[in-house]
């Protein structure tokens, strides 16, 4: 009878350990899912940040290109104005030259 009682105690302890192991597995699975959710959220946030930085860089590049084009147009207008002034001065002075 004593041996049966000891075997029952061992069986009860084993059942408790198995039950605790099942609970631990459930907790571990829950933690893994939460970790995965956090990682995915962080990855989405990083993707958003990178996309925003890329958009800002693109906008800056476009602004630089626009400024560069504006500068070239201004330089071309200044050259044309200078050439027109030279031609006008030439025309005025060449009319005064006696050949």
Backbone torsions as a table, in degrees:
resi	resn	phi	psi	omega
1	UNK	NA	-40.0	179.3
2	UNK	-62.7	-39.6	-179.9
3	UNK	-65.7	-39.3	178.7
4	UNK	-65.3	-39.7	178.3
5	UNK	-63.4	-44.3	178.2
6	UNK	-62.7	-42.0	179.0
7	UNK	-64.2	-37.3	178.3
8	UNK	-65.7	-41.6	177.7
9	UNK	-61.9	-42.9	178.6
10	UNK	-63.6	-43.2	179.7
11	UNK	-63.6	-41.4	178.1
12	UNK	-63.0	-42.8	178.1
13	UNK	-62.4	-40.8	179.3
14	UNK	-63.9	-42.0	178.1
15	UNK	-62.6	-42.7	177.9
16	UNK	-61.7	-43.9	179.0
17	UNK	-63.3	-41.3	178.5
18	UNK	-64.8	-41.6	178.3
19	UNK	-63.2	-44.5	178.6
20	UNK	-63.8	-38.8	178.2
21	UNK	-62.9	-40.1	178.3
22	UNK	-64.8	-41.3	177.4
23	UNK	-63.5	-44.7	178.9
24	UNK	-61.1	-42.0	177.8
25	UNK	-61.8	-41.6	178.7
26	UNK	-63.1	-44.0	178.5
27	UNK	-63.0	-45.7	179.2
28	UNK	-59.7	-41.6	179.3
29	UNK	-64.2	-41.8	178.2
30	UNK	-63.2	-42.2	178.7
31	UNK	-64.2	-42.2	178.7
32	UNK	-61.2	-42.6	178.7
33	UNK	-63.3	-42.9	179.4
34	UNK	-64.8	-42.7	177.4
35	UNK	-59.9	-43.5	179.7
36	UNK	-62.9	-41.4	178.7
37	UNK	-62.6	-42.7	179.6
38	UNK	-65.7	-42.3	179.4
39	UNK	-63.1	-44.1	179.5
40	UNK	-63.9	-39.9	177.9
41	UNK	-64.0	-41.6	178.4
42	UNK	-65.5	-40.4	177.9
43	UNK	-63.6	-41.5	177.0
44	UNK	-62.4	-42.9	-179.8
45	UNK	-63.3	-43.2	178.9
46	UNK	-63.6	-39.0	177.9
47	UNK	-63.4	-40.6	177.3
48	UNK	-63.4	-43.4	179.8
49	UNK	-62.7	-45.2	179.7
50	UNK	-63.9	-39.6	178.9
51	UNK	-64.7	-40.5	179.2
52	UNK	-66.0	-42.7	178.6
53	UNK	-63.3	-40.4	178.6
54	UNK	-64.3	-40.7	178.2
55	UNK	-64.9	-42.1	177.8
56	UNK	-63.2	-41.1	178.6
57	UNK	-64.6	-40.0	178.4
58	UNK	-64.5	-42.8	178.3
59	UNK	-64.1	-40.8	178.3
60	UNK	-63.9	-42.2	178.5
61	UNK	-62.0	-43.6	179.0
62	UNK	-63.9	-39.1	177.8
63	UNK	-64.9	-40.5	178.2
64	UNK	-63.9	-44.1	179.1
65	UNK	-62.6	-42.5	178.8
66	UNK	-62.9	-43.1	178.5
67	UNK	-64.6	-40.5	178.8
68	UNK	-63.7	-44.3	178.0
69	UNK	-64.0	-39.4	178.7
70	UNK	-64.8	-40.9	178.0
71	UNK	-63.3	-44.0	179.0
72	UNK	-62.0	-41.7	178.7
73	UNK	-64.3	-40.6	178.4
74	UNK	-64.3	-42.9	178.4
75	UNK	-63.0	-41.9	179.4
76	UNK	-64.4	-41.9	178.0
77	UNK	-63.5	-40.3	179.2
78	UNK	-65.6	-41.4	177.4
79	UNK	-62.0	-43.2	-179.9
80	UNK	-63.8	-42.7	179.4
81	UNK	-63.4	-41.6	178.1
82	UNK	-62.7	-45.6	179.9
83	UNK	-63.1	-42.2	177.4
84	UNK	-61.1	-40.9	179.5
85	UNK	-65.6	-40.7	179.1
86	UNK	-64.8	-46.3	-179.8
87	UNK	-63.6	-38.8	178.6
88	UNK	-65.2	-43.3	179.3
89	UNK	-64.9	-40.4	177.5
90	UNK	-60.9	-46.7	-178.3
91	UNK	-63.0	-41.7	179.7
92	UNK	-65.0	-46.6	-176.8
93	UNK	-75.4	-31.4	-180.0
94	UNK	-71.1	-25.4	176.5
95	UNK	-71.1	-25.5	-179.7
96	UNK	-86.2	-10.4	-177.7
97	UNK	-81.7	133.2	178.9
98	UNK	-98.3	129.0	-179.3
99	UNK	-99.1	NA	NA
